[in-house]
Amino acid sequence: MFEAEQLTEPILLCGVELPASEATMFEDLQVLSRAYAKEKPQIRYQKKPVYTMVATSSRRLFMGDVVEKKNPGRKHLQIRKGQWVVKVAIPYRMQAALPAKVARLRKQFYQDWLPDQPYTSASWQDLEVYHYRQRYFRKSVKMVMELWFCLEPKVKE
């Protein structure tokens, strides 16, 4: 289920960054979402199709869109080429079930899979990736969510 790979190109995000803590993460995400909603109309140079990402670390949160180049005067986050990630698609039928699925997946990754691997969490621990794709037999689009776990190789002592 979990397979590490390296990014083949850098990813540049433009959006909003806020301080966060594990104790107030739920409230911090709500504040981040509101700040991002205000910032999103000013974001230029978005790659198409538009990908929106939420990056989580132990002290910070970042929410933004993937862009082709920097937006002057705006906050950016760069995920470097070569960054180790584990990408997991999150299938769901109802949006209400999504938080529980993501929580189960994170637990499975961090508690069951990661301890036995030659990796440790990177400073940005994971990315929630949202984008839309055309449905195969319909004219509508479907939101797709992926969870990317960011990794660094363990340092040998």
VMD Tcl script that builds the backbone (N, CA, C; Angstrom):
set m [mol new atoms 471]
animate dup $m
set s [atomselect $m all]
$s set {name element resname resid chain x y z} {
  {N N MET 1 A 0.809 -1.199 0.000}
  {CA C MET 1 A 0.000 0.000 0.000}
  {C C MET 1 A 0.852 1.262 0.000}
  {N N PHE 2 A 1.957 1.237 0.770}
  {CA C PHE 2 A 2.826 2.402 0.857}
  {C C PHE 2 A 4.108 2.136 0.088}
  {N N GLU 3 A 4.438 3.031 -0.841}
  {CA C GLU 3 A 5.652 2.879 -1.622}
  {C C GLU 3 A 6.312 4.244 -1.786}
  {N N ALA 4 A 7.545 4.364 -1.333}
  {CA C ALA 4 A 8.267 5.636 -1.404}
  {C C ALA 4 A 8.778 5.876 -2.817}
  {N N GLU 5 A 8.699 7.128 -3.241}
  {CA C GLU 5 A 9.228 7.553 -4.539}
  {C C GLU 5 A 9.777 8.964 -4.386}
  {N N GLN 6 A 10.623 9.351 -5.315}
  {CA C GLN 6 A 11.169 10.706 -5.299}
  {C C GLN 6 A 10.441 11.561 -6.322}
  {N N LEU 7 A 10.186 12.826 -5.945}
  {CA C LEU 7 A 9.561 13.751 -6.892}
  {C C LEU 7 A 10.522 14.018 -8.042}
  {N N THR 8 A 10.010 14.008 -9.254}
  {CA C THR 8 A 10.852 14.202 -10.431}
  {C C THR 8 A 10.985 15.667 -10.810}
  {N N GLU 9 A 10.198 16.524 -10.195}
  {CA C GLU 9 A 10.316 17.966 -10.422}
  {C C GLU 9 A 9.891 18.696 -9.161}
  {N N PRO 10 A 10.392 19.907 -8.954}
  {CA C PRO 10 A 9.985 20.649 -7.757}
  {C C PRO 10 A 8.527 21.096 -7.869}
  {N N ILE 11 A 7.919 21.342 -6.723}
  {CA C ILE 11 A 6.546 21.836 -6.669}
  {C C ILE 11 A 6.572 23.170 -5.936}
  {N N LEU 12 A 6.038 24.201 -6.565}
  {CA C LEU 12 A 5.969 25.530 -5.965}
  {C C LEU 12 A 4.523 25.833 -5.631}
  {N N LEU 13 A 4.276 26.159 -4.369}
  {CA C LEU 13 A 2.935 26.510 -3.905}
  {C C LEU 13 A 2.884 27.986 -3.543}
  {N N CYS 14 A 1.758 28.622 -3.797}
  {CA C CYS 14 A 1.514 29.996 -3.385}
  {C C CYS 14 A 0.243 29.995 -2.551}
  {N N GLY 15 A 0.311 30.589 -1.358}
  {CA C GLY 15 A -0.863 30.574 -0.501}
  {C C GLY 15 A -0.639 31.248 0.829}
  {N N VAL 16 A -1.050 30.560 1.903}
  {CA C VAL 16 A -1.056 31.121 3.253}
  {C C VAL 16 A -0.346 30.160 4.196}
  {N N GLU 17 A 0.500 30.708 5.066}
  {CA C GLU 17 A 1.167 29.903 6.093}
  {C C GLU 17 A 0.816 30.466 7.456}
  {N N LEU 18 A 0.497 29.580 8.399}
  {CA C LEU 18 A 0.157 29.993 9.754}
  {C C LEU 18 A 0.847 29.091 10.768}
  {N N PRO 19 A 1.130 29.643 11.948}
  {CA C PRO 19 A 1.654 28.772 13.007}
  {C C PRO 19 A 0.553 27.820 13.472}
  {N N ALA 20 A 0.960 26.668 14.011}
  {CA C ALA 20 A -0.001 25.668 14.467}
  {C C ALA 20 A 0.621 24.859 15.598}
  {N N SER 21 A -0.222 24.133 16.290}
  {CA C SER 21 A 0.257 23.192 17.299}
  {C C SER 21 A -0.654 21.973 17.270}
  {N N GLU 22 A -0.140 20.855 17.746}
  {CA C GLU 22 A -0.949 19.640 17.746}
  {C C GLU 22 A -2.181 19.802 18.621}
  {N N ALA 23 A -2.072 20.578 19.692}
  {CA C ALA 23 A -3.188 20.764 20.612}
  {C C ALA 23 A -4.344 21.543 19.982}
  {N N THR 24 A -4.034 22.425 19.035}
  {CA C THR 24 A -5.079 23.278 18.445}
  {C C THR 24 A -5.217 23.063 16.939}
  {N N MET 25 A -4.790 21.914 16.443}
  {CA C MET 25 A -4.741 21.676 14.996}
  {C C MET 25 A -6.105 21.864 14.318}
  {N N PHE 26 A -7.175 21.356 14.923}
  {CA C PHE 26 A -8.492 21.472 14.308}
  {C C PHE 26 A -8.887 22.939 14.145}
  {N N GLU 27 A -8.710 23.727 15.180}
  {CA C GLU 27 A -9.026 25.158 15.114}
  {C C GLU 27 A -8.090 25.879 14.148}
  {N N ASP 28 A -6.811 25.496 14.146}
  {CA C ASP 28 A -5.832 26.123 13.255}
  {C C ASP 28 A -6.189 25.882 11.786}
  {N N LEU 29 A -6.676 24.688 11.471}
  {CA C LEU 29 A -7.060 24.386 10.088}
  {C C LEU 29 A -8.256 25.232 9.644}
  {N N GLN 30 A -9.169 25.501 10.545}
  {CA C GLN 30 A -10.306 26.362 10.212}
  {C C GLN 30 A -9.845 27.786 9.909}
  {N N VAL 31 A -8.933 28.302 10.727}
  {CA C VAL 31 A -8.377 29.644 10.504}
  {C C VAL 31 A -7.622 29.679 9.181}
  {N N LEU 32 A -6.832 28.634 8.917}
  {CA C LEU 32 A -6.075 28.541 7.667}
  {C C LEU 32 A -7.013 28.550 6.462}
  {N N SER 33 A -8.080 27.789 6.523}
  {CA C SER 33 A -9.029 27.714 5.403}
  {C C SER 33 A -9.659 29.073 5.111}
  {N N ARG 34 A -10.015 29.792 6.145}
  {CA C ARG 34 A -10.604 31.131 5.943}
  {C C ARG 34 A -9.578 32.102 5.345}
  {N N ALA 35 A -8.339 32.032 5.833}
  {CA C ALA 35 A -7.293 32.916 5.301}
  {C C ALA 35 A -6.997 32.578 3.841}
  {N N TYR 36 A -6.977 31.290 3.513}
  {CA C TYR 36 A -6.731 30.864 2.140}
  {C C TYR 36 A -7.860 31.315 1.206}
  {N N ALA 37 A -9.094 31.226 1.673}
  {CA C ALA 37 A -10.234 31.655 0.853}
  {C C ALA 37 A -10.111 33.130 0.468}
  {N N LYS 38 A -9.560 33.941 1.362}
  {CA C LYS 38 A -9.347 35.363 1.054}
  {C C LYS 38 A -8.174 35.557 0.099}
  {N N GLU 39 A -7.159 34.720 0.211}
  {CA C GLU 39 A -5.938 34.846 -0.593}
  {C C GLU 39 A -6.099 34.261 -1.998}
  {N N LYS 40 A -6.886 33.200 -2.141}
  {CA C LYS 40 A -6.980 32.464 -3.406}
  {C C LYS 40 A -7.271 33.339 -4.626}
  {N N PRO 41 A -8.188 34.322 -4.561}
  {CA C PRO 41 A -8.450 35.132 -5.769}
  {C C PRO 41 A -7.225 35.919 -6.267}
  {N N GLN 42 A -6.246 36.163 -5.398}
  {CA C GLN 42 A -5.053 36.912 -5.798}
  {C C GLN 42 A -3.928 36.021 -6.322}
  {N N ILE 43 A -4.080 34.715 -6.221}
  {CA C ILE 43 A -3.022 33.808 -6.672}
  {C C ILE 43 A -3.021 33.752 -8.196}
  {N N ARG 44 A -1.863 34.024 -8.786}
  {CA C ARG 44 A -1.703 34.008 -10.243}
  {C C ARG 44 A -0.748 32.881 -10.637}
  {N N TYR 45 A -0.665 32.608 -11.924}
  {CA C TYR 45 A 0.250 31.625 -12.517}
  {C C TYR 45 A -0.029 30.196 -12.053}
  {N N GLN 46 A -1.295 29.871 -11.751}
  {CA C GLN 46 A -1.648 28.521 -11.331}
  {C C GLN 46 A -1.424 27.538 -12.476}
  {N N LYS 47 A -0.858 26.387 -12.132}
  {CA C LYS 47 A -0.746 25.314 -13.120}
  {C C LYS 47 A -2.133 24.726 -13.342}
  {N N LYS 48 A -2.389 24.306 -14.563}
  {CA C LYS 48 A -3.662 23.676 -14.896}
  {C C LYS 48 A -3.435 22.200 -15.148}
  {N N PRO 49 A -4.267 21.310 -14.666}
  {CA C PRO 49 A -5.390 21.591 -13.778}
  {C C PRO 49 A -4.895 22.081 -12.421}
  {N N VAL 50 A -5.760 22.812 -11.730}
  {CA C VAL 50 A -5.387 23.411 -10.443}
  {C C VAL 50 A -5.296 22.323 -9.374}
  {N N TYR 51 A -4.179 22.324 -8.667}
  {CA C TYR 51 A -3.969 21.457 -7.510}
  {C C TYR 51 A -3.861 22.354 -6.286}
  {N N THR 52 A -4.634 22.057 -5.264}
  {CA C THR 52 A -4.545 22.762 -3.988}
  {C C THR 52 A -3.960 21.788 -2.975}
  {N N MET 53 A -3.010 22.274 -2.161}
  {CA C MET 53 A -2.349 21.406 -1.187}
  {C C MET 53 A -2.387 22.029 0.196}
  {N N VAL 54 A -2.512 21.168 1.196}
  {CA C VAL 54 A -2.412 21.570 2.597}
  {C C VAL 54 A -1.217 20.835 3.177}
  {N N ALA 55 A -0.188 21.588 3.567}
  {CA C ALA 55 A 1.033 21.007 4.136}
  {C C ALA 55 A 0.988 21.131 5.657}
  {N N THR 56 A 1.375 20.048 6.338}
  {CA C THR 56 A 1.325 19.997 7.791}
  {C C THR 56 A 2.709 19.712 8.355}
  {N N SER 57 A 3.090 20.491 9.363}
  {CA C SER 57 A 4.288 20.183 10.142}
  {C C SER 57 A 3.883 20.298 11.615}
  {N N SER 58 A 4.808 20.040 12.507}
  {CA C SER 58 A 4.465 20.095 13.933}
  {C C SER 58 A 4.208 21.524 14.410}
  {N N ARG 59 A 4.715 22.521 13.692}
  {CA C ARG 59 A 4.570 23.920 14.132}
  {C C ARG 59 A 3.918 24.842 13.115}
  {N N ARG 60 A 3.716 24.358 11.874}
  {CA C ARG 60 A 3.193 25.236 10.823}
  {C C ARG 60 A 2.197 24.507 9.937}
  {N N LEU 61 A 1.343 25.302 9.315}
  {CA C LEU 61 A 0.420 24.817 8.295}
  {C C LEU 61 A 0.554 25.726 7.083}
  {N N PHE 62 A 0.457 25.152 5.902}
  {CA C PHE 62 A 0.485 25.932 4.671}
  {C C PHE 62 A -0.613 25.417 3.767}
  {N N MET 63 A -1.381 26.333 3.171}
  {CA C MET 63 A -2.402 25.951 2.206}
  {C C MET 63 A -2.241 26.824 0.990}
  {N N GLY 64 A -2.140 26.193 -0.188}
  {CA C GLY 64 A -1.955 26.979 -1.396}
  {C C GLY 64 A -2.143 26.169 -2.660}
  {N N ASP 65 A -2.041 26.870 -3.768}
  {CA C ASP 65 A -2.183 26.263 -5.091}
  {C C ASP 65 A -0.813 26.082 -5.731}
  {N N VAL 66 A -0.692 25.044 -6.546}
  {CA C VAL 66 A 0.540 24.830 -7.307}
  {C C VAL 66 A 0.602 25.895 -8.394}
  {N N VAL 67 A 1.753 26.593 -8.463}
  {CA C VAL 67 A 1.935 27.664 -9.441}
  {C C VAL 67 A 3.181 27.405 -10.273}
  {N N GLU 68 A 3.232 28.065 -11.446}
  {CA C GLU 68 A 4.375 27.915 -12.348}
  {C C GLU 68 A 5.548 28.794 -11.957}
  {N N LYS 69 A 5.256 29.954 -11.355}
  {CA C LYS 69 A 6.322 30.843 -10.898}
  {C C LYS 69 A 5.831 31.632 -9.701}
  {N N LYS 70 A 6.770 32.274 -9.010}
  {CA C LYS 70 A 6.429 33.009 -7.794}
  {C C LYS 70 A 5.503 34.185 -8.085}
  {N N ASN 71 A 4.612 34.427 -7.152}
  {CA C ASN 71 A 3.725 35.584 -7.161}
  {C C ASN 71 A 4.369 36.642 -6.275}
  {N N PRO 72 A 4.805 37.771 -6.830}
  {CA C PRO 72 A 5.462 38.798 -6.008}
  {C C PRO 72 A 4.581 39.225 -4.834}
  {N N GLY 73 A 5.214 39.343 -3.664}
  {CA C GLY 73 A 4.512 39.801 -2.476}
  {C C GLY 73 A 3.636 38.749 -1.812}
  {N N ARG 74 A 3.713 37.504 -2.230}
  {CA C ARG 74 A 2.887 36.435 -1.673}
  {C C ARG 74 A 3.766 35.394 -0.978}
  {N N LYS 75 A 3.177 34.586 -0.115}
  {CA C LYS 75 A 3.888 33.534 0.609}
  {C C LYS 75 A 3.977 32.287 -0.276}
  {N N HIS 76 A 5.152 31.634 -0.263}
  {CA C HIS 76 A 5.386 30.452 -1.092}
  {C C HIS 76 A 5.970 29.317 -0.262}
  {N N LEU 77 A 5.751 28.113 -0.744}
  {CA C LEU 77 A 6.369 26.918 -0.181}
  {C C LEU 77 A 6.882 26.092 -1.347}
  {N N GLN 78 A 8.138 25.690 -1.290}
  {CA C GLN 78 A 8.731 24.880 -2.365}
  {C C GLN 78 A 9.004 23.482 -1.834}
  {N N ILE 79 A 8.493 22.498 -2.556}
  {CA C ILE 79 A 8.810 21.100 -2.289}
  {C C ILE 79 A 9.868 20.729 -3.325}
  {N N ARG 80 A 11.038 20.361 -2.868}
  {CA C ARG 80 A 12.178 20.206 -3.773}
  {C C ARG 80 A 12.095 18.961 -4.652}
  {N N LYS 81 A 12.732 19.057 -5.804}
  {CA C LYS 81 A 12.912 17.888 -6.667}
  {C C LYS 81 A 13.728 16.870 -5.879}
  {N N GLY 82 A 13.364 15.601 -5.967}
  {CA C GLY 82 A 14.074 14.564 -5.226}
  {C C GLY 82 A 13.495 14.291 -3.854}
  {N N GLN 83 A 12.529 15.099 -3.405}
  {CA C GLN 83 A 11.886 14.865 -2.103}
  {C C GLN 83 A 11.263 13.468 -2.104}
  {N N TRP 84 A 11.538 12.699 -1.072}
  {CA C TRP 84 A 10.916 11.382 -0.939}
  {C C TRP 84 A 9.492 11.549 -0.447}
  {N N VAL 85 A 8.553 10.888 -1.111}
  {CA C VAL 85 A 7.145 10.930 -0.722}
  {C C VAL 85 A 6.514 9.554 -0.896}
  {N N VAL 86 A 5.472 9.323 -0.132}
  {CA C VAL 86 A 4.589 8.184 -0.340}
  {C C VAL 86 A 3.242 8.794 -0.692}
  {N N LYS 87 A 2.752 8.496 -1.898}
  {CA C LYS 87 A 1.486 9.047 -2.378}
  {C C LYS 87 A 0.397 7.993 -2.240}
  {N N VAL 88 A -0.701 8.381 -1.610}
  {CA C VAL 88 A -1.813 7.454 -1.416}
  {C C VAL 88 A -3.099 8.145 -1.862}
  {N N ALA 89 A -3.788 7.542 -2.818}
  {CA C ALA 89 A -5.089 8.060 -3.240}
  {C C ALA 89 A -6.113 7.720 -2.171}
  {N N ILE 90 A -7.010 8.663 -1.909}
  {CA C ILE 90 A -8.044 8.463 -0.896}
  {C C ILE 90 A -9.386 8.307 -1.609}
  {N N PRO 91 A -9.842 7.088 -1.821}
  {CA C PRO 91 A -11.154 6.924 -2.458}
  {C C PRO 91 A -12.256 7.204 -1.441}
  {N N TYR 92 A -13.289 7.872 -1.879}
  {CA C TYR 92 A -14.427 8.108 -0.990}
  {C C TYR 92 A -15.669 8.373 -1.824}
  {N N ARG 93 A -16.778 8.046 -1.234}
  {CA C ARG 93 A -18.055 8.273 -1.896}
  {C C ARG 93 A -18.784 9.456 -1.283}
  {N N MET 94 A -18.606 9.629 0.021}
  {CA C MET 94 A -19.278 10.737 0.711}
  {C C MET 94 A -18.227 11.555 1.439}
  {N N GLN 95 A -18.305 12.862 1.288}
  {CA C GLN 95 A -17.313 13.740 1.898}
  {C C GLN 95 A -17.325 13.628 3.419}
  {N N ALA 96 A -18.467 13.302 4.015}
  {CA C ALA 96 A -18.563 13.195 5.469}
  {C C ALA 96 A -17.641 12.104 6.019}
  {N N ALA 97 A -17.362 11.067 5.224}
  {CA C ALA 97 A -16.511 9.968 5.671}
  {C C ALA 97 A -15.029 10.264 5.516}
  {N N LEU 98 A -14.682 11.333 4.835}
  {CA C LEU 98 A -13.284 11.620 4.519}
  {C C LEU 98 A -12.391 11.804 5.753}
  {N N PRO 99 A -12.758 12.611 6.763}
  {CA C PRO 99 A -11.853 12.772 7.918}
  {C C PRO 99 A -11.499 11.461 8.612}
  {N N ALA 100 A -12.457 10.567 8.743}
  {CA C ALA 100 A -12.185 9.283 9.393}
  {C C ALA 100 A -11.235 8.432 8.551}
  {N N LYS 101 A -11.415 8.442 7.230}
  {CA C LYS 101 A -10.523 7.678 6.354}
  {C C LYS 101 A -9.094 8.216 6.430}
  {N N VAL 102 A -8.961 9.537 6.408}
  {CA C VAL 102 A -7.630 10.150 6.473}
  {C C VAL 102 A -6.972 9.839 7.812}
  {N N ALA 103 A -7.723 9.919 8.901}
  {CA C ALA 103 A -7.167 9.622 10.226}
  {C C ALA 103 A -6.693 8.173 10.314}
  {N N ARG 104 A -7.475 7.224 9.784}
  {CA C ARG 104 A -7.069 5.811 9.788}
  {C C ARG 104 A -5.800 5.602 8.961}
  {N N LEU 105 A -5.745 6.247 7.813}
  {CA C LEU 105 A -4.578 6.108 6.946}
  {C C LEU 105 A -3.325 6.673 7.599}
  {N N ARG 106 A -3.449 7.846 8.223}
  {CA C ARG 106 A -2.286 8.429 8.918}
  {C C ARG 106 A -1.800 7.511 10.030}
  {N N LYS 107 A -2.726 6.974 10.794}
  {CA C LYS 107 A -2.350 6.064 11.879}
  {C C LYS 107 A -1.626 4.843 11.311}
  {N N GLN 108 A -2.175 4.258 10.268}
  {CA C GLN 108 A -1.565 3.088 9.625}
  {C C GLN 108 A -0.152 3.414 9.132}
  {N N PHE 109 A 0.021 4.581 8.531}
  {CA C PHE 109 A 1.316 4.965 7.990}
  {C C PHE 109 A 2.339 5.201 9.108}
  {N N TYR 110 A 1.993 6.107 10.055}
  {CA C TYR 110 A 2.964 6.509 11.078}
  {C C TYR 110 A 3.230 5.438 12.132}
  {N N GLN 111 A 2.228 4.648 12.500}
  {CA C GLN 111 A 2.419 3.667 13.569}
  {C C GLN 111 A 2.818 2.286 13.053}
  {N N ASP 112 A 2.279 1.893 11.906}
  {CA C ASP 112 A 2.529 0.531 11.428}
  {C C ASP 112 A 3.635 0.435 10.376}
  {N N TRP 113 A 3.655 1.362 9.411}
  {CA C TRP 113 A 4.582 1.235 8.287}
  {C C TRP 113 A 5.922 1.940 8.533}
  {N N LEU 114 A 5.889 3.199 8.917}
  {CA C LEU 114 A 7.107 4.021 8.991}
  {C C LEU 114 A 8.180 3.507 9.959}
  {N N PRO 115 A 7.852 3.018 11.148}
  {CA C PRO 115 A 8.916 2.596 12.078}
  {C C PRO 115 A 9.877 1.551 11.522}
  {N N ASP 116 A 9.425 0.719 10.600}
  {CA C ASP 116 A 10.274 -0.345 10.056}
  {C C ASP 116 A 10.964 0.034 8.751}
  {N N GLN 117 A 10.875 1.291 8.363}
  {CA C GLN 117 A 11.421 1.732 7.080}
  {C C GLN 117 A 12.732 2.509 7.273}
  {N N PRO 118 A 13.501 2.674 6.189}
  {CA C PRO 118 A 14.757 3.435 6.290}
  {C C PRO 118 A 14.530 4.943 6.154}
  {N N TYR 119 A 13.338 5.409 6.555}
  {CA C TYR 119 A 12.977 6.821 6.437}
  {C C TYR 119 A 12.467 7.351 7.767}
  {N N THR 120 A 12.462 8.664 7.849}
  {CA C THR 120 A 11.834 9.379 8.947}
  {C C THR 120 A 10.991 10.490 8.334}
  {N N SER 121 A 10.090 11.067 9.102}
  {CA C SER 121 A 9.263 12.158 8.568}
  {C C SER 121 A 10.115 13.380 8.262}
  {N N ALA 122 A 9.787 14.057 7.165}
  {CA C ALA 122 A 10.455 15.314 6.813}
  {C C ALA 122 A 9.858 16.434 7.657}
  {N N SER 123 A 10.422 17.629 7.553}
  {CA C SER 123 A 9.915 18.746 8.356}
  {C C SER 123 A 8.461 19.082 8.009}
  {N N TRP 124 A 8.113 19.050 6.715}
  {CA C TRP 124 A 6.700 19.086 6.332}
  {C C TRP 124 A 6.286 17.627 6.269}
  {N N GLN 125 A 5.505 17.186 7.256}
  {CA C GLN 125 A 5.225 15.763 7.424}
  {C C GLN 125 A 4.344 15.188 6.326}
  {N N ASP 126 A 3.275 15.890 5.993}
  {CA C ASP 126 A 2.426 15.371 4.934}
  {C C ASP 126 A 1.700 16.485 4.208}
  {N N LEU 127 A 1.206 16.120 3.032}
  {CA C LEU 127 A 0.473 17.047 2.166}
  {C C LEU 127 A -0.861 16.420 1.795}
  {N N GLU 128 A -1.927 17.151 2.014}
  {CA C GLU 128 A -3.220 16.754 1.471}
  {C C GLU 128 A -3.303 17.420 0.108}
  {N N VAL 129 A -3.535 16.641 -0.926}
  {CA C VAL 129 A -3.530 17.138 -2.301}
  {C C VAL 129 A -4.943 16.988 -2.866}
  {N N TYR 130 A -5.499 18.114 -3.328}
  {CA C TYR 130 A -6.854 18.118 -3.891}
  {C C TYR 130 A -6.800 18.599 -5.333}
  {N N HIS 131 A -7.493 17.891 -6.222}
  {CA C HIS 131 A -7.621 18.335 -7.600}
  {C C HIS 131 A -8.880 17.724 -8.184}
  {N N TYR 132 A -9.224 18.136 -9.372}
  {CA C TYR 132 A -10.433 17.647 -10.024}
  {C C TYR 132 A -10.057 16.948 -11.312}
  {N N ARG 133 A -10.803 15.913 -11.649}
  {CA C ARG 133 A -10.596 15.227 -12.922}
  {C C ARG 133 A -11.949 15.024 -13.588}
  {N N GLN 134 A -11.896 14.917 -14.881}
  {CA C GLN 134 A -13.117 14.670 -15.657}
  {C C GLN 134 A -13.587 13.241 -15.408}
  {N N ARG 135 A -14.857 13.071 -15.191}
  {CA C ARG 135 A -15.414 11.721 -15.039}
  {C C ARG 135 A -15.407 11.037 -16.405}
  {N N TYR 136 A -15.243 9.737 -16.418}
  {CA C TYR 136 A -15.102 9.002 -17.671}
  {C C TYR 136 A -16.379 8.971 -18.510}
  {N N PHE 137 A -17.515 8.751 -17.877}
  {CA C PHE 137 A -18.744 8.594 -18.647}
  {C C PHE 137 A -19.772 9.682 -18.344}
  {N N ARG 138 A -19.323 10.775 -17.757}
  {CA C ARG 138 A -20.230 11.873 -17.440}
  {C C ARG 138 A -19.573 13.186 -17.842}
  {N N LYS 139 A -20.381 14.224 -17.892}
  {CA C LYS 139 A -19.830 15.533 -18.248}
  {C C LYS 139 A -19.329 16.290 -17.030}
  {N N SER 140 A -19.552 15.762 -15.835}
  {CA C SER 140 A -19.155 16.453 -14.613}
  {C C SER 140 A -17.697 16.131 -14.250}
  {N N VAL 141 A -17.200 16.837 -13.259}
  {CA C VAL 141 A -15.862 16.574 -12.740}
  {C C VAL 141 A -15.987 15.986 -11.341}
  {N N LYS 142 A -14.926 15.336 -10.904}
  {CA C LYS 142 A -14.904 14.692 -9.606}
  {C C LYS 142 A -13.693 15.180 -8.839}
  {N N MET 143 A -13.896 15.529 -7.552}
  {CA C MET 143 A -12.755 15.913 -6.729}
  {C C MET 143 A -11.961 14.658 -6.369}
  {N N VAL 144 A -10.651 14.767 -6.469}
  {CA C VAL 144 A -9.743 13.678 -6.129}
  {C C VAL 144 A -8.867 14.152 -4.982}
  {N N MET 145 A -8.695 13.307 -3.991}
  {CA C MET 145 A -7.803 13.644 -2.879}
  {C C MET 145 A -6.719 12.592 -2.782}
  {N N GLU 146 A -5.508 13.067 -2.535}
  {CA C GLU 146 A -4.374 12.195 -2.269}
  {C C GLU 146 A -3.718 12.672 -0.988}
  {N N LEU 147 A -3.093 11.776 -0.285}
  {CA C LEU 147 A -2.301 12.123 0.882}
  {C C LEU 147 A -0.862 11.754 0.566}
  {N N TRP 148 A 0.022 12.740 0.639}
  {CA C TRP 148 A 1.442 12.509 0.373}
  {C C TRP 148 A 2.183 12.622 1.697}
  {N N PHE 149 A 2.883 11.572 2.084}
  {CA C PHE 149 A 3.701 11.598 3.286}
  {C C PHE 149 A 5.126 11.956 2.868}
  {N N CYS 150 A 5.677 13.015 3.417}
  {CA C CYS 150 A 7.031 13.473 3.064}
  {C C CYS 150 A 8.057 12.804 3.972}
  {N N LEU 151 A 9.115 12.300 3.361}
  {CA C LEU 151 A 10.111 11.508 4.082}
  {C C LEU 151 A 11.527 12.013 3.825}
  {N N GLU 152 A 12.407 11.669 4.746}
  {CA C GLU 152 A 13.843 11.871 4.599}
  {C C GLU 152 A 14.511 10.543 4.960}
  {N N PRO 153 A 15.584 10.184 4.256}
  {CA C PRO 153 A 16.295 8.952 4.646}
  {C C PRO 153 A 16.833 9.077 6.076}
  {N N LYS 154 A 16.772 7.984 6.841}
  {CA C LYS 154 A 17.326 7.992 8.195}
  {C C LYS 154 A 18.830 8.171 8.116}
  {N N VAL 155 A 19.368 8.924 9.044}
  {CA C VAL 155 A 20.813 9.126 9.100}
  {C C VAL 155 A 21.423 7.955 9.872}
  {N N LYS 156 A 22.400 7.293 9.238}
  {CA C LYS 156 A 23.073 6.165 9.899}
  {C C LYS 156 A 24.113 6.713 10.876}
  {N N GLU 157 A 24.120 6.137 12.044}
  {CA C GLU 157 A 25.066 6.600 13.079}
  {C C GLU 157 A 26.328 5.792 13.087}
}
mol reanalyze $m
mol bondsrecalc $m
mol representation Tube
mol addrep $m
